[in-house]
């Protein structure tokens, strides 16, 4: 089996999921696509909705059943930005044939955040050919974006036609009733002792997506524990109004939280190893240390056994750039802040 276990995928399996009324149409469409033992008709689902509305969570909630029904299936999940980066690397290394071979024979392709390919015609053309090959051999495709196909700016007409040729399912933000239902579900599953009255206060924050609602619950739990305050109405109101002082943190605490998120060790992240599996978490720890503490560049560099603070400056710039194009990394940074109790509204 071929799979891509990116950050968003990991989080989706860890976060408890509940089918809300806003998900019903999209859930039915994805279920029929994944559960069909024959070639489904249509073979492509296009999910769209604002960031954090639950597109990835819905896909990965239903994905295990597909894998159980099709144990030998070759599948991959990646973001459009990852697709573009791999295509660019293959082009520069003259390995286009290998790149195409790895994707065009898939039984299932899950491509997230396709809107990030706007105004990238060469990558769009390669994606179009990839989709056509997968569809031509009876494969299945799930595409997600923040906007419907007709609103994708500077996209090849043929590519948007492929999206329109499938089922286009919108996932709108949850209304008050759904937010309340979701919060009660998560509070019970996560054993967070918040009465319904306090959950209602959180649900009334209309601008919060499901992802943000879950983050609020986890942040409340963390800040309550660190500050040793009860989870009562007064505490929740102070939190939602931004009147709680975030707990003090340090580079050492931040790095331990980063290690837990990336499943690495303190020794590895502070070593001189330049493997990407250590470079990314190391840069994240440097970035967060700069953002969340008053420690100097030199002190942060010294903690990571670096002689020159320019390494920290480079790390901060790199992570800032990556955050603009990687929803998965943004989620990881958010989860690290939640662990630290400093990611307040």
Helices and strands as residue ranges (DSSP letters): H 7-14, G 21-23, H 24-35, E 44-48, H 55-69, E 75-79, H 80-92, H 96-104, E 108-112, G 114-117, H 121-136, E 140-145, G 149-151, H 157-165, E 167-170, H 176-189, H 196-203, H 210-227, H 233-240, H 251-262, H 266-269, H 276-292, H 297-303, H 310-325, H 327-340
